């Protein structure tokens, strides 16, 4: 468990490394969970609020990072909807990911389109302090959980890893040396868009240490969202996937079978040609087989 005094240290280097780990491949709750906050938008789909990302909670069992990352799948098949957490979040096998991998390897463009619709969706969860919510001021000065996607996470990454030499790296999660995020929401082609959002200048969240410590104690646990108990077993998820895909799964299984058969046939043909090459090299006079001939036979071996 951390001490409040330790929060005066700016662990930008630690968080930057964590971002790098995420990028190398090293979430989400019910909308009825009152711990969560989302910006309110008007009829045009526009919204505005000012929030501050908070440091890692003081709770026991936290991983020391001020965010968690989760994956999930959400798509509709002939047998209904599949909306489930993806076990790859906690390092376990996922039947959807395995099914998608098989489809992608077929090389069939229609199968790739299916994979794109069924792929993992990423979500991040952090504690935030609501500085100002213009649409619902009753949220002002409260600690909430905030669920956000890649767009906002990219802005956090950009703040911590600026592109230009005249820009100073900022730790947006720091109580003293962080920065408020001006969250600007627009409706772009029917989806919420956060491209206009931007971090304000570096400043302490509040001037009083006692107030800051109170806010820190009010933070919610993050690791509960990646606990193993939050994820269904592989067999349960596989049964759900089979039900949702229905006949489509059988059709795609046939595609996979064709690809496997084609690859097996190619491997067999390649082996036969290579045997013939070895035979020619052994029995024919050296002058009868040129480098061009060998290149021709190799091309035959590489032909589908």
VOBA-1610 file (N, C-alpha, C; in pm, whole numbers, padded with zeros to 5 digits, always signed):
BEGIN
Unk+00084-00119+00000Unk+00000+00000+00000Unk+00088+00125+00000Unk+00054+00221-00084Unk+00132+00343-00092Unk+00095+00440+00020Unk+00185+00532+00047Unk+00155+00640+00140Unk+00121+00764+00060Unk+00043+00854+00118Unk+00005+00974+00046Unk+00128+01057+00012Unk+00225+01061+00102Unk+00347+01140+00078Unk+00418+01095-00049Unk+00408+00965-00082Unk+00477+00913-00201Unk+00417+00968-00329Unk+00295+01022-00322Unk+00230+01074-00442Unk+00295+01202-00492Unk+00379+01265-00409Unk+00448+01385-00453Unk+00561+01352-00550Unk+00600+01222-00552Unk+00697+01178-00652Unk+00626+01166-00786Unk+00694+01208-00890Unk+00636+01199-01024Unk+00693+01075-01093Unk+00612+00968-01099Unk+00659+00841-01155Unk+00636+00834-01306Unk+00670+00942-01376Unk+00647+00945-01520Unk+00722+00834-01591Unk+00846+00809-01550Unk+00926+00705-01616Unk+00860+00568-01601Unk+00807+00539-01484Unk+00741+00410-01459Unk+00618+00395-01547Unk+00538+00502-01556Unk+00416+00495-01636Unk+00450+00487-01785Unk+00555+00557-01826Unk+00596+00553-01966Unk+00636+00411-02005Unk+00707+00342-01915Unk+00745+00203-01942Unk+00621+00115-01953Unk+00523+00140-01866Unk+00399+00061-01871Unk+00328+00081-02005Unk+00333+00205-02056Unk+00273+00232-02186Unk+00345+00155-02296Unk+00476+00151-02287Unk+00555+00076-02386Unk+00522-00072-02380Unk+00504-00125-02259Unk+00469-00266-02243Unk+00335-00295-02309Unk+00240-00202-02293Unk+00108-00221-02353Unk+00119-00223-02505Unk+00200-00132-02559Unk+00212-00123-02704Unk+00278-00247-02762Unk+00356-00317-02681Unk+00420-00440-02728Unk+00329-00561-02708Unk+00219-00543-02646Unk+00126-00652-02624Unk+00146-00718-02492Unk+00222-00660-02408Unk+00237-00724-02277Unk+00097-00731-02210Unk-01147-00153-01911Unk-01260-00223-01937Unk-01395-00179-01886Unk-01447-00276-01842Unk-01581-00232-01880Unk-01686-00281-01779Unk-01781-00195-01745Unk-01882-00233-01646Unk-02020-00198-01696Unk-02119-00242-01623Unk-02256-00211-01658Unk-02281-00062-01650Unk-02367-00011-01741Unk-02398+00131-01741Unk-02476+00170-01615Unk-02525+00070-01541Unk-02600+00100-01419Unk-02510+00113-01296Unk-02383+00088-01314Unk-02288+00100-01204Unk-02267+00249-01175Unk-02315+00295-01062Unk-02313+00437-01030Unk-02173+00489-01002Unk-02077+00400-00991Unk-01939+00445-00971Unk-01883+00505-01100Unk-01943+00471-01213Unk-01891+00516-01341Unk-01954+00647-01386Unk-01874+00725-01456Unk-01920+00851-01512Unk-01891+00853-01662Unk-01983+00910-01739Unk-01961+00935-01880Unk-02013+01075-01911Unk-01952+01144-02006Unk-01999+01279-02039Unk-02139+01277-02097Unk-02218+01375-02062Unk-02353+01390-02116Unk-02346+01471-02245Unk-02419+01428-02346Unk-02420+01500-02473Unk-02559+01555-02503Unk-02564+01660-02585Unk-02692+01719-02623Unk-02751+01645-02742Unk-02859+01698-02797Unk-02927+01629-02907Unk-02838+01616-03031Unk-02745+01708-03045Unk-02654+01703-03159Unk-02538+01609-03136Unk-02528+01556-03014Unk-02419+01464-02983Unk-02294+01532-02932Unk-02306+01660-02893Unk-02192+01735-02842Unk-02194+01741-02690Unk-02074+01742-02630Unk-02065+01750-02485Unk-01931+01805-02442Unk-01925+01854-02319Unk-01800+01913-02269Unk-01791+01892-02118Unk-01673+01858-02072Unk-01648+01844-01929Unk-01497+01856-01906Unk-01460+01888-01783Unk-01319+01894-01746Unk-01295+01791-01637Unk-01201+01699-01662Unk-01175+01593-01566Unk-01025+01586-01537Unk-00991+01518-01429Unk-00850+01499-01394Unk-00829+01350-01366Unk-00738+01289-01437Unk-00704+01149-01410Unk-00628+01143-01277Unk-00659+01040-01198Unk-00602+01027-01064Unk-00497+00915-01060Unk-00408+00921-00961Unk-00304+00818-00949Unk-00361+00684-00907Unk-00275+00584-00899Unk-00317+00451-00859Unk-00383+00455-00721Unk-00491+00380-00700Unk-00558+00379-00570Unk-00467+00325-00460Unk-00503+00357-00336Unk-00425+00309-00221Unk-00464+00166-00181Unk-00567+00111-00243Unk-00620-00018-00201Unk-00516-00129-00208Unk-00530-00228-00121Unk-00445-00346-00126Unk-00470-00423-00255Unk-00364-00481-00309Unk-00380-00566-00427Unk-00377-00493-00559Unk-00364-00361-00558Unk-00356-00287-00685Unk-00219-00309-00748Unk-00211-00291-00880Unk-00086-00320-00950Unk+00006-00199-00961Unk-00031-00088-00898Unk+00055+00030-00900Unk+00034+00120-01020Unk-00052+00080-01112Unk-00080+00163-01229Unk-00216+00232-01214Unk-00229+00352-01270Unk-00355+00425-01255Unk-00461+00388-01358Unk-00441+00281-01431Unk-00539+00234-01528Unk-00534+00083-01534Unk-00642+00026-01588Unk-00640-00115-01627Unk-00691-00122-01770Unk-00646-00226-01840Unk-00688-00247-01979Unk-00764-00378-01989Unk-00877-00375-02060Unk-00958-00494-02077Unk-00994-00513-02224Unk-01016-00640-02261Unk-01063-00671-02395Unk-01200-00738-02386Unk-01279-00718-02490Unk-01411-00782-02495Unk-01450-00804-02641Unk-01553-00887-02661Unk-01608-00911-02794Unk-01757-00877-02792Unk-01804-00815-02899Unk-01946-00785-02911Unk-01988-00791-03057Unk-02063-00893-03095Unk-02107-00906-03234Unk-02232-00993-03238Unk-02302-00987-03350Unk-02424-01063-03368Unk-02405-01170-03475Unk-02457-01290-03446Unk-02453-01399-03542Unk-02593-01451-03567Unk-02607-01557-03646Unk-02739-01615-03672Unk-02813-01658-03545Unk-02735-01693-03441Unk-02797-01741-03317Unk-02809-01636-03208Unk-02791-01508-03244Unk-02806-01402-03144Unk-02677-01324-03123Unk-02672-01256-03009Unk-02557-01171-02979Unk-02455-01245-02893Unk-02328-01214-02920Unk-02218-01260-02835Unk-02156-01135-02774Unk-02180-01113-02646Unk-02123-00997-02576Unk-02058-01050-02449Unk-01927-01070-02455Unk-01855-01132-02345Unk-01717-01070-02327Unk-01667-01080-02205Unk-01530-01039-02177Unk-01434-01138-02243Unk-01322-01087-02294Unk-01223-01173-02359Unk-01118-01218-02258Unk-01103-01349-02239Unk-01008-01401-02138Unk-00861-01366-02166Unk-00830-01319-02287Unk-00691-01281-02313Unk-00648-01165-02224Unk-00744-01094-02167Unk-00713-00986-02072Unk-00629-01039-01958Unk-00660-01160-01914Unk-00589-01219-01800Unk-00500-01335-01845Unk-00464-01334-01973Unk-00368-01432-02023Unk-00422-01570-02049Unk-00554-01583-02069Unk-00614-01714-02096Unk-00665-01723-02239Unk-00686-01846-02287Unk-00732-01868-02423Unk-00876-01819-02441Unk-00904-01767-02559Unk-01038-01719-02593Unk-01086-01791-02718Unk-01202-01854-02715Unk-01251-01927-02834Unk-01278-01836-02953Unk-01319-01713-02928Unk-01344-01620-03038Unk-01213-01583-03107Unk-01111-01552-03028Unk-00981-01516-03085Unk-00925-01633-03166Unk-00940-01754-03116Unk-00891-01871-03188Unk-00968-01890-03320Unk-01099-01872-03313Unk-01183-01884-03433Unk-01145-01777-03535Unk-01125-01655-03488Unk-01086-01545-03576Unk-00952-01571-03642Unk-00856-01624-03565Unk-00724-01653-03621Unk-00734-01753-03736Unk-00818-01854-03716Unk-00837-01954-03821Unk-00897-01894-03947Unk-00998-01808-03929Unk-01061-01743-04044Unk-00962-01656-04119Unk-00882-01580-04045Unk-00788-01487-04108Unk-00685-01563-04192Unk-00641-01676-04141Unk-00537-01753-04211Unk-00587-01815-04342Unk-00720-01820-04361Unk-00771-01872-04489Unk-00734-01780-04604Unk-00711-01653-04574Unk-00679-01557-04679Unk-00800-01512-04759Unk-00917-01562-04727Unk-01041-01526-04797Unk-01089-01390-04745Unk-01110-01296-04834Unk-01142-01159-04792Unk-01273-01151-04713Unk-01373-01230-04752Unk-01500-01228-04679Unk-01481-01276-04536Unk-01391-01373-04517Unk-01361-01420-04381Unk-01289-01313-04301Unk-01201-01239-04367Unk-01131-01131-04298Unk-01229-01022-04253Unk-01332-00997-04334Unk-01435-00899-04296Unk-01508-00944-04169Unk-01534-01074-04160Unk-01599-01128-04040Unk-01509-01108-03919Unk-01380-01135-03936Unk-01285-01118-03826Unk-01284-00973-03778Unk-01287-00880-03871Unk-01285-00738-03834Unk-01406-00701-03748Unk-01519-00763-03774Unk-01640-00735-03697Unk-01638-00804-03561Unk-01565-00915-03552Unk-01564-00995-03429Unk-01438-00975-03344Unk-01350-00886-03388Unk-01221-00870-03321Unk-01237-00815-03179Unk-01130-00826-03102Unk-01130-00773-02966Unk-01148-00621-02968Unk-01223-00573-02870Unk-01235-00429-02850Unk-01168-00396-02718Unk-01091-00288-02717Unk-01015-00253-02598Unk-01083-00141-02522Unk-01077-00146-02392Unk-01130-00041-02307Unk-01036-00024-02189Unk-01024+00099-02143Unk-00941+00131-02026Unk-01032+00187-01918Unk-00991+00165-01793Unk-01066+00218-01678Unk-00969+00288-01585Unk-01004+00409-01545Unk-00923+00486-01450Unk-01014+00558-01352Unk-00956+00598-01240Unk-01025+00688-01149Unk-01006+00831-01199Unk-01111+00911-01190Unk-01101+01051-01229Unk-01166+01140-01122Unk-01125+01264-01122Unk-01190+01368-01040Unk-01258+01462-01139Unk-01388+01483-01119Unk-01463+01567-01212Unk-01449+01713-01168Unk-01373+01786-01245Unk-01351+01928-01215Unk-01475+02009-01249Unk-01532+01983-01365Unk-01653+02056-01407Unk-01729+01975-01511Unk-01855+01948-01482Unk-01945+01880-01576Unk-02056+01979-01608Unk-02045+02046-01721Unk-02138+02155-01753Unk-02281+02107-01767Unk-02298+01983-01815Unk-02434+01931-01835Unk-02496+01881-01706Unk-02414+01828-01614Unk-02465+01775-01487Unk-02372+01820-01375Unk-02386+01945-01332Unk-02297+02001-01230Unk-02301+01928-01096Unk-02401+01844-01075Unk-02406+01767-00951Unk-02291+01668-00942Unk-02224+01642-01054Unk-02108+01553-01055Unk-01979+01625-01018Unk-01983+01756-01018Unk-01861+01832-00991Unk-01799+01794-00856Unk-01665+01789-00855Unk-01587+01763-00733Unk-01609+01623-00676Unk-01644+01529-00763Unk-01663+01391-00720Unk-01561+01299-00787Unk-01527+01191-00716Unk-01439+01088-00772Unk-01527+00981-00838Unk-01494+00949-00962Unk-01570+00849-01036Unk-01474+00757-01113Unk-01527+00647-01160Unk-01455+00562-01253Unk-01489+00607-01394Unk-01391+00606-01482Unk-01412+00651-01620Unk-01365+00541-01714Unk-01455+00502-01803Unk-01425+00399-01904Unk-01402+00470-02037Unk-01287+00446-02097Unk-01255+00518-02221Unk-01180+00426-02317Unk-01172+00470-02441Unk-01112+00389-02545Unk-00977+00437-02591Unk-00936+00388-02706Unk-00801+00412-02756Unk-00774+00559-02785Unk-00873+00632-02833Unk-00853+00773-02869Unk-00801+00853-02750Unk-00867+00839-02636Unk-00826+00915-02519Unk-00696+00860-02464Unk-00680+00727-02469Unk-00555+00670-02421Unk-00437+00718-02504Unk-00459+00737-02634Unk-00354+00791-02720Unk-00316+00933-02678Unk-00414+01011-02636Unk-00385+01147-02590Unk-00303+01145-02462Unk-00332+01050-02375Unk-00251+01032-02254Unk-00107+00997-02293Unk-00096+00905-02386Unk+00037+00864-02433Unk+00112+00981-02495Unk+00044+01062-02573Unk+00107+01178-02636Unk+00154+01280-02533Unk+00076+01296-02425Unk+00117+01388-02320Unk+00243+01338-02249Unk+00253+01208-02230Unk+00368+01150-02162Unk+00488+01135-02254Unk+00461+01126-02384Unk+00569+01107-02483Unk+00550+01207-02597Unk+00575+01336-02572Unk+00554+01437-02677Unk+00645+01415-02796Unk+00600+01461-02913Unk+00673+01439-03038Unk+00784+01541-03060Unk+00771+01660-03003Unk+00863+01768-03036Unk+00950+01806-02916Unk+01069+01857-02946Unk+01168+01887-02843Unk+01126+01999-02751Unk+01041+02090-02798Unk+01000+02202-02713Unk+00881+02169-02623Unk+00838+02042-02626Unk+00726+01999-02542Unk+00779+01914-02426Unk+00735+01948-02307Unk+00780+01877-02187Unk+00687+01761-02155Unk+00740+01642-02127Unk+00654+01529-02090Unk+00573+01560-01965Unk+00449+01516-01966Unk+00357+01541-01854Unk+00297+01409-01808Unk+00289+01389-01678Unk+00221+01273-01620Unk+00078+01317-01585Unk-00020+01284-01671Unk-00157+01331-01649Unk-00221+01278-01521Unk-00163+01174-01461Unk-00220+01112-01342Unk-00164+01171-01212Unk-00077+01269-01222Unk-00012+01323-01103Unk-00097+01432-01039Unk-00112+01424-00906Unk-00196+01521-00836Unk-00137+01662-00839Unk-00004+01670-00838Unk+00062+01800-00830Unk+00115+01849-00965Unk+00169+01758-01044Unk+00233+01797-01170Unk+00158+01740-01291Unk+00031+01715-01274Unk-00051+01664-01384Unk-00123+01777-01456Unk-00224+01740-01533Unk-00300+01839-01609Unk-00443+01792-01625Unk-00536+01887-01622Unk-00676+01855-01645Unk-00698+01824-01793Unk-00791+01735-01820Unk-00829+01705-01957Unk-00960+01776-01989Unk-00957+01858-02092Unk-01079+01921-02141Unk-01141+01824-02242Unk-01244+01756-02195Unk-01307+01650-02274Unk-01413+01712-02366Unk-01387+01705-02494Unk-01477+01763-02594Unk-01533+01652-02680Unk-01664+01636-02673Unk-01731+01525-02742Unk-01808+01579-02862Unk-01790+01512-02975Unk-01866+01545-03096Unk-01928+01418-03154Unk-02031+01438-03235Unk-02092+01327-03306Unk-02036+01326-03448Unk-01959+01222-03480Unk-01901+01210-03614Unk-01948+01079-03675Unk-02032+01091-03776Unk-02086+00974-03848Unk-02153+00875-03752Unk-02225+00930-03656Unk-02303+00846-03565Unk-02227+00793-03445Unk-02099+00828-03432Unk-02018+00779-03320Unk-01962+00897-03240Unk-01940+00873-03111Unk-01878+00975-03028Unk-01731+00992-03068Unk-01692+01116-03084Unk-01556+01145-03126Unk-01490+01239-03025Unk-01365+01207-02987Unk-01295+01284-02884Unk-01169+01354-02938Unk-01159+01366-03070Unk-01038+01421-03130Unk-01005+01562-03082Unk-01105+01641-03049Unk-01082+01780-03009Unk-01041+01793-02861Unk-01047+01684-02787Unk-01011+01688-02646Unk-00863+01723-02630Unk-00828+01792-02521Unk-00689+01833-02502Unk-00660+01856-02354Unk-00532+01835-02320Unk-00488+01860-02183Unk-00458+02008-02163Unk-00494+02057-02046Unk-00466+02195-02007Unk-00322+02204-01958Unk-00283+02320-01907Unk-00149+02338-01856Unk-00125+02260-01727Unk+00002+02235-01697Unk+00040+02161-01577Unk+00008+02244-01453Unk-00059+02180-01356Unk-00095+02249-01231Unk-00140+02147-01129Unk-00129+02182-01002Unk-00181+02096-00896Unk-00333+02090-00908Unk-00389+01973-00880Unk-00535+01958-00891Unk-00605+02053-00795Unk-00559+02056-00670Unk-00612+02146-00567Unk-00494+02200-00485Unk-00509+02314-00422Unk-00396+02373-00349Unk-00371+02313-00211Unk-00467+02235-00161Unk-00458+02187-00022Unk-00427+02038-00018Unk-00322+02000+00056Unk-00283+01860+00066Unk-00392+01774+00130Unk-00459+01827+00228Unk-00564+01751+00297Unk-00677+01715+00201Unk-00712+01809+00115Unk-00817+01781+00016Unk-00771+01676-00085Unk-00645+01686-00125Unk-00592+01590-00221Unk-00587+01450-00162Unk-00549+01440-00036Unk-00544+01309+00029Unk-00683+01250+00043Unk-00781+01334+00070Unk-00920+01287+00080Unk-00966+01230-00054Unk-00932+01297-00161Unk-00968+01250-00295Unk-00903+01115-00321Unk-00777+01103-00285Unk-00703+00979-00308Unk-00769+00862-00235Unk-00811+00885-00111Unk-00876+00779-00033Unk-01012+00740-00090Unk-01072+00828-00169Unk-01205+00801-00225Unk-01198+00720-00355Unk-01079+00695-00405Unk-01067+00621-00531Unk-01118+00477-00517Unk-01159+00422-00631Unk-01211+00285-00636Unk-01101+00187-00681Unk-01119+00063-00641Unk-01027-00041-00685Unk-01036-00059-00836Unk-00923-00085-00899Unk-00921-00111-01043Unk-00903-00258-01074Unk-00826-00326-00991Unk-00794-00466-01022Unk-00915-00558-01011Unk-01021-00513-00948Unk-01140-00599-00942Unk-01195-00626-01082Unk-01165-00538-01177Unk-01217-00554-01312Unk-01136-00653-01395Unk-01022-00693-01344Unk-00942-00795-01413Unk-00923-00919-01326Unk-01006-00936-01226Unk-01001-01055-01143Unk-01051-01175-01223Unk-00993-01292-01198Unk-01030-01413-01272Unk-01178-01446-01257Unk-01235-01409-01144Unk-01377-01437-01120Unk-01470-01362-01216Unk-01418-01260-01283Unk-01499-01181-01375Unk-01511-01247-01513Unk-01440-01358-01532Unk-01434-01419-01665Unk-01492-01559-01665Unk-01569-01591-01766Unk-01629-01723-01780Unk-01525-01822-01831Unk-01551-01949-01807Unk-01457-02053-01849Unk-01455-02066-02001Unk-01349-02127-02051Unk-01336-02147-02196Unk-01454-02228-02251Unk-01490-02335-02181Unk-01599-02422-02229Unk-01731-02348-02237Unk-01759-02264-02138Unk-01885-02187-02138Unk-01885-02089-02255Unk-01774-02021-02277Unk-01765-01926-02387Unk-01771-01995-02523Unk-01711-02112-02533Unk-01714-02187-02659Unk-01856-02230-02692Unk-01930-02275-02591Unk-02069-02316-02614Unk-02152-02196-02659Unk-02127-02081-02599Unk-02200-01959-02637Unk-02165-01919-02780Unk-02038-01928-02815Unk-01995-01893-02950Unk-02059-01985-03053Unk-02059-02115-03027Unk-02119-02212-03119Unk-02268-02182-03141Unk-02336-02144-03034Unk-02478-02113-03044Unk-02501-01988-03128Unk-02418-01887-03105Unk-02434-01760-03177Unk-02401-01776-03325Unk-02296-01850-03356Unk-02255-01866-03496Unk-02344-01962-03572Unk-02392-02066-03506Unk-02484-02160-03568Unk-02428-02220-03696Unk-02507-02215-03804Unk-02468-02275-03931Unk-02346-02204-03992Unk-02331-02077-03958Unk-02217-02003-04014Unk-02085-02067-03974Unk-02080-02120-03850Unk-01958-02184-03802Unk-01924-02306-03887Unk-02027-02384-03922Unk-02003-02503-04004Unk-01951-02464-04142Unk-02008-02356-04199Unk-01964-02309-04330Unk-01819-02265-04327Unk-01782-02191-04223Unk-01645-02142-04212Unk-01548-02255-04180Unk-01598-02354-04109Unk-01514-02471-04080Unk-01478-02541-04211Unk-01573-02541-04305Unk-01547-02601-04436Unk-01439-02522-04510Unk-01444-02389-04498Unk-01340-02306-04560Unk-01204-02340-04503Unk-01199-02354-04370Unk-01073-02387-04305Unk-01022-02522-04352Unk-01113-02616-04367Unk-01075-02750-04410Unk-01015-02747-04550Unk-01074-02665-04639Unk-01022-02653-04775Unk-00881-02597-04775Unk-00861-02495-04691Unk-00729-02433-04684Unk-00625-02533-04635Unk-00662-02607-04529Unk-00571-02707-04474Unk-00538-02812-04580Unk-00641-02857-04655Unk-00620-02958-04758Unk-00529-02905-04868Unk-00552-02778-04907Unk-00470-02718-05013Unk-00325-02707-04969Unk-00303-02666-04843Unk-00167-02654-04793Unk-00099-02790-04784Unk-00177-02892-04744Unk-00120-03026-04736Unk-00079-03075-04873Unk-00164-03048-04973Unk-00134-03091-05110Unk-00009-03020-05161Unk+00003-02890-05128Unk+00121-02815-05171Unk+00248-02871-05108Unk+00239-02904-04978Unk+00355-02958-04908Unk+00396-03092-04969Unk+00296-03173-05007Unk+00325-03303-05066Unk+00392-03286-05203Unk+00336-03191-05281Unk+00393-03166-05414Unk+00535-03113-05403Unk+00557-03025-05308Unk+00690-02968-05286Unk+00789-03078-05251Unk+00748-03169-05163Unk+00836-03279-05122Unk+00871-03368-05241Unk+00773-03393-05330Unk+00797-03476-05448Unk+00898-03411-05542Unk+00881-03281-05565Unk+00972-03208-05654Unk+01112-03206-05596Unk+01121-03186-05464Unk+01253-03183-05401Unk+01322-03319-05412Unk+01242-03429-05402Unk+01300-03563-05420Unk+01353-03578-05562Unk+01274-03525-05658Unk+01317-03534-05798Unk+01446-03455-05820Unk+01455-03338-05756Unk+01575-03256-05768Unk+01697-03331-05717Unk+01680-03394-05600Unk+01792-03470-05543Unk+01833-03584-05635Unk+01730-03647-05698Unk+01759-03757-05788Unk+01835-03710-05911Unk+01793-03596-05967Unk+01859-03542-06086Unk+02002-03505-06054Unk+02021-03441-05936Unk+02156-03400-05898Unk+02249-03522-05885Unk+02191-03635-05843Unk+02273-03753-05817Unk+02309-03828-05945Unk+02212-03836-06040Unk+02230-03923-06156Unk+02274-03851-06282Unk+02241-03724-06296Unk+02270-03653-06421Unk+02412-03601-06422Unk+02473-03590-06542Unk+02605-03528-06552Unk+02597-03385-06505Unk+02706-03335-06447Unk+02705-03202-06390Unk+02672-03096-06492Unk+02705-03118-06619Unk+02685-03015-06720Unk+02541-03008-06770Unk+02456-03105-06733Unk+02320-03106-06786Unk+02221-03031-06700Unk+02260-02985-06581Unk+02167-02916-06491Unk+02229-02783-06450Unk+02175-02676-06504Unk+02230-02543-06478Unk+02160-02477-06360Unk+02214-02363-06318Unk+02150-02286-06212Unk+02011-02241-06254Unk+01992-02209-06381Unk+01860-02168-06430Unk+01760-02282-06417Unk+01808-02403-06444Unk+01720-02520-06430Unk+01677-02538-06285Unk+01770-02524-06192Unk+01739-02538-06050Unk+01639-02431-06006Unk+01658-02310-06058Unk+01567-02202-06024Unk+01426-02232-06076Unk+01418-02290-06196Unk+01289-02326-06254Unk+01218-02430-06168Unk+01289-02533-06127Unk+01229-02637-06043Unk+01185-02580-05908Unk+01264-02486-05853Unk+01227-02428-05724Unk+01099-02348-05737Unk+01082-02279-05851Unk+00959-02203-05873Unk+00841-02297-05880Unk+00861-02414-05942Unk+00754-02514-05945Unk+00716-02557-05804Unk+00816-02574-05719Unk+00792-02616-05582Unk+00716-02510-05504Unk+00737-02381-05541Unk+00673-02271-05469Unk+00535-02239-05525Unk+00496-02303-05634Unk+00368-02273-05698Unk+00253-02338-05621Unk+00143-02262-05604Unk+00025-02317-05534Unk-00023-02441-05606
//
